[in-house]
Amino acid sequence: MPAFARPGPARPSALTGSTIDLSIGELAVDYTGRTRRAVTVNGTLPAPLLRFTEGDTVTIRVRNTLAEDTSIHWHGIILPANMDGVPGFSFHGIHPGQTFTYRYTLRQSGTYWYHSHSGFQEQKGLYGPLIVDPREPDPIRSDREHVILLSDWTDEDPYRIFAKLRKNAEYYNRHKRTVGDAIADIRRHGWGATLDDRRLWGAMRMSPTDLADVGALTYTYLANGVTPAGNWTGLFRPGERVRLRFINGSAMTFFDVRIPGLKMTVVAADGQNVHPVTVDEFRIGVAETYDVIVEPSGQDAYTIFAQAMDRGGYARATLAVRDGLAAPVPALDPRPLLTMADMGHGGHGGHDAHGAPAKAAPSGHEGHAGHDTQAAGAARDEHDAHGGAHAAMGHGTAAMQTHPASESGNPGVDMQTMTPTPRLDDPGIGLRDNGRRVLTYADLASRFADPDGREPGRTIELHLTGHMERYVWSFDGIRFGDAEPLRLRYGERLRIVLVNDTMMEHPIHLHGLWSDLEDADGAFRVRKHTVNMPPGTRRSYRVTADALGRWAYHCHLLYHMDAGMFREVRVEEGSA
């Protein structure tokens, strides 16, 4: 059975106290029968669980024993910019042999995590859970709890993976449609519909099976650093209320999570308490966290099943009354297919997407860079918050989308959405009408009102853009190296509108500031630190610029971030 060279305990104790010492180094691991080098913290993968209390001022000394620079970013933690841990923005990184001291006061509670922001170290194992207990009694009652940190491991050098993607973006897509698929579609839908479907996707030079850039061809999926065969186990007593803190610490993988035989009551999202909602399943984007309550009884073991969104593989853990037990592992769900509706080209916002050939043509879309964007000049990079921010969003109806001039004739942009909608009530590709109650963003409602209360004073609209064949990613068709910072005035309340012009899902993370997600009518819905953007969606959130400094703003898919979907946000006194 695959094992750590230096395995940690199955249920590790937390590192607590006001002062913590962490050491970043390398360790030999074996997940697949082949020994590889991982980046570890205090000799473990994942990194140790850190546990603090709201209001604590913590000092964390991080020593670098690697032969390269490193860093730690405290994901979702609100803190001073110079403690955020992004090399080049908030500090110079931690050089080999050096120790950097992080010191900050915790002004929040909940489930968070930490990870490297240097190179591809996050892919190689530098990530761990961070729990902040509330200072006051916790309104969420439980008898015990377990952290379930999901991740993706590869034996390959991440730099080699990135190089392969740059040469062939579909290198790891082993789900491409075959002649057999075409014959089956012809039988179901007829020659005409099938040929139209293939023609549309061919014109876009894209594949409807391209749900994940990197999948099970190279990934082994882990739960708390343990393979499915290793069967990480968390204990319970029948009748207990068990809190499970799910963290998606993977580099590139969206997971769909369920526990057959158990309902899950979602009580927190991204560390912030929400009104309870009971579901059978939820999708957790990269960098998101969800806390759920389960009440296991009636059987001795339950499988925690987290299948990758492309259905290429899964992570697995077990809830049991004692170690050594296991429950049946479900079969992977059928492979889903994207449709034109998923791409924001009309239809029903994706709700009818079950792999049938698309009926909605990509209106105005030629499938490659250089087509007419129908955008009038440099319209609406920024505009008045009460003007057009929700013209294409009201009540979830579709309106024709304009695009920034920087996308026009751009060799780094291979598609644009024409009729995006928020689709907050959409479970997502592969989860619709599956017979299970699946969580959606529309189900999430914070247990508090809008913490700021002011209407946004202005709106910034950004488009998530890319070119699959070239494997370049960007905002508004401008890669990070060529982009000007987004400048926010200290203290202002603004609205950010994101439009996904790509066929991929993008979890977007703004450092240092909360993202207060709105519903389709512009009303505050739920506070998050990472907002997932499915293809063809237009979603908005409010931001209070209450933290001075330089902040990272990026897609949390590691290879997308490195390929250019990254911006700098500067919060400055009196900035324009």
ABEGO torsion letter per residue (X at the ends): XBBBABBBBABBBBBBEABBBBBBBBBBBBAAGBBBBBBBBGGBOBBBBBBBBBGBBBBBBBBBABABBBBBBBBGBBBBAAAAGBBGAABAEBBBGBBBBBBBBBABBEBBBBBBABEAAAAAGBBBBBBBBBABBBABBBABBBBBBBBBBBABBAAAAAAAAAABAAAABAABBBAAAAAAAAAAAEAAAAAAAAAAAAAAGBBAABABABBAAABBBBBGGBBAAAGBBBBBBBGBBBBBBBBBABAABBBBBBBBGBBBBBABBGGBBBBBBBBABBBBBBGBBBBBBBBBBGBABBBBBBBBAAGABBBBBBBBABBGBBBBBBBBBBBBBBBAAAAGAEEAGGAABAGBBBABBBBGBAGBBGBBAGBBEABGABBBAABAAAAAABGGBBBBBBBBAAABGBAABABBBABBBAGAABAEBGABGAGBBBBBAAABBBABBBAAGBBBABBBBBBBBBBAAAGBBBBGGBBAAABBBBBBBBGBBBBBBBBBABABBBBBBBBGBBBBBBBAAGBBABBBABBBBBBGBBBBBBBBBABBEBBBBBBABAAAAAAGBBBBBBBBBGBX
